[in-house]
């Protein structure tokens, strides 16, 4: 987990974006580590030679671009130190000679480095000042103090440094030497880095970069020399490298000792084949004897708003530059919601509100279903934990459903089946918390958010057709689409990752199939069911992509409702939250036939055709600030009945 932090200015900060903490427990080989480091540190970073060439041809027109290149270059130079080692200035006489967990870096002199650094300084002075010249000068001072005093080349640095004994046995090997210790050399504290505050989001990101890079060299850089072992005096200081964590130490031991590498079976994925016969959508009134009625829908949003500017001010050194406006143009998202609360807290608050609005007591509930793909709880499952928190002594079924962005249709389908067996209301909670599972992956950071929605699905009155007409669920497809969204992904430090082209392909495939099925189903008054749809509320994946594919499938953009601009993609919770917001926004003002399609990770898909009545919407729950000490200050229960007006916002005057 990589949670965000709220700093003293009330701004969101993502520490993983500027202070990398890679999980080396999932890496077995140097090749694997090099692939991760190369992608995150090297693919976007210019070398010192490339910066010099850009300076020579006048490629820089803004000071910001030069600052950014310097920062990315220095993160690349420190790629192994930042991720694997802690630097400790140590007197030569005090340096352990035989330990296998103390290392000395061997470096190559940076040929012509002084000339290249001087050219950067000259270019900086010639560039026009930006809107915030004092900030730019301060950042250049921090970065250039590191860049301009570099003595070594950055290309040939090795991940596994030699031990002190190995260094002593390597004639001609050079390492960093300082004339003396500087124990009080000033560095930036973690709090100072988190509290960086600049008007320009891009400069705030660079401020944190510069402070982290400054802390990598806690000594007077201009006094650094490169020397062989024979030229180091007893009271002079070298920079000893120690493993940053126990996992790094274990990784180094594995690769140094040639430990066996874990391998996967080499069997290739089978070619996808169509089902032996079609899997038709389920016509609920014709298939089931107990008709489902939607009695309540309650939503909980993350209590923190993460604007696109917040994403930019937290830019990782591995990102290409992108403005807040460009994020909106690419995704249709202007902001998303994040929560400091646990995912269980979100689910419980939504469940309490839905039960209160439906008038149902916990003992009336026959089953509890939780649709989520981001639960950090396996045993007990989130659904069984929730059942216990609600005080249910026994249910017919309490189970989690991992159907990602198709969580609503999957959850509704299972809720309707449970109704047939127990004849009692079913509580369906769709909940996600992505904010602490994203790390430095920009495509995911731009899109995903946190939130929850809870539905009470109960047996309809005798003779009523109920509120759910059609249900359909899909899964699988080509292996490339099945694996288009992965979490945890060891190749991306266990962060959630999205492979855009494959996601677009699976959405297009499923959307075509959905439209074809609805076009073939009869409508309630003759004609086609597709023509009887009054509103389409799709999974809020990426507005730009969904609109393009919907239009290609024959739908018009004005048939679709989106709240993604304010909520981002909340996966399983996105459709029910969007249904709630459609009522809030006055798009749904009476019982309305809605087509709700979802598609996503695992190449899952599905849809529901249902009637949405504004009367089922519960007052919106607004969670209080996150509780730090749960043992003394638990979250308020039943946030609709018995809490203050500050805790509950009544969205529709209900």
URKAPE-V257631 format. One record per backbone hydrogen bond with DSSP energy under -1.0 kcal/mol. CO is the residue of the C=O (numbers start at 0). NH is the residue of the N-H. Records with the same first field share a line. If there is no record, write none. Layout:
BEGIN
CO=NH + NH
END
This chain:
BEGIN
4=12
6=9
10=6
12=4
13=16
14=17 + 18
21=23
22=25
23=26
28=32
29=33
30=34
31=35
32=36
33=37
34=38
35=39
36=40
37=41 + 42
46=50
47=51
48=52
49=53
50=54
51=55
52=56
53=58
54=57
61=65
62=66
63=67
64=68
65=69
66=70
67=71
68=72
69=73
70=74
71=75
72=76
73=77
75=78
77=81
79=83
80=84
83=243
85=241
87=239
89=237
90=93
101=163
102=240
107=152
108=110
109=112
111=115
112=116
113=117
114=118
115=119
116=120
117=121
118=122
119=123
120=124
121=125
122=126
131=135
132=136
133=137
134=138
135=139
136=140
137=141
138=142
139=143
140=144
142=146
143=147
146=149
150=109
161=103
162=166
163=167
164=168
166=169
169=172
173=106
174=226
176=224
177=236
181=184
188=192
189=193
190=194
192=195
199=203
200=204
201=205
202=206
203=207
204=208
205=209
206=210
207=211
208=212
209=213
210=214
213=216
216=218
219=222
220=223
224=176
226=174
227=230
228=231
232=235
233=92
235=91
236=177
237=89
239=87
240=102
241=85
244=248
245=249
246=250
247=251
248=252
249=253
250=254
251=255
252=256
253=258
281=283 + 470
282=286
283=287
290=459
291=466
292=457
295=455
296=617
297=453
298=620
299=451
303=337
305=335
306=310
307=311
308=312
311=314
315=318
322=326
323=327
324=328
325=329
326=330
327=331
330=542
333=307
335=305
336=449
337=303
341=345
342=346
343=347
344=348
345=349
346=350
347=351
348=352
349=353
350=354
351=355
352=356
353=357
354=358 + 359
360=363
361=364
365=395
366=426
367=398
368=428
369=400
370=430
380=384
381=385
382=386
383=387
384=388
385=389
386=391
396=367
398=369
400=371 + 402
402=405
403=406
405=409
406=410
407=411
408=412
409=413
410=414
411=415
412=416
413=417
414=418
415=419
417=421
418=422
424=365
425=456
426=368
427=454
428=370
429=452
431=450
433=436
435=1
436=495
437=440
440=444
441=445
443=447
446=568
449=301
450=431
451=299
452=429
453=297
454=427
455=294
456=425
457=292
460=463
466=610
468=283
469=608
470=281
471=606
473=604
477=480 + 481
478=482
480=483
483=498
485=496
488=491 + 493
489=492
491=494
496=485
498=502
499=503
500=504
501=505
502=506
503=507
504=508
505=509
506=510
507=511
508=512
509=513
510=514
511=515
512=516
513=517
514=518
515=519
516=520
517=529
520=528
522=525
526=522
534=594
535=560
538=540
541=545
542=546
543=547
544=548
545=549
546=550
547=551
548=552
549=554
550=553
555=558
556=559
558=535
562=565 + 566
563=567
564=333 + 334
568=448
569=572
570=573
572=576
573=577
574=578
575=579
576=580
577=581
578=582
579=583
580=584
581=586 + 587
582=585
591=611
592=533 + 534
593=609
594=536
595=607
596=538
597=605
599=603
601=475
603=599
604=473
605=597
606=471
607=595
608=468 + 469
609=593
611=591
612=615
613=616
615=296
619=648
628=631 + 632
643=646
646=621
END
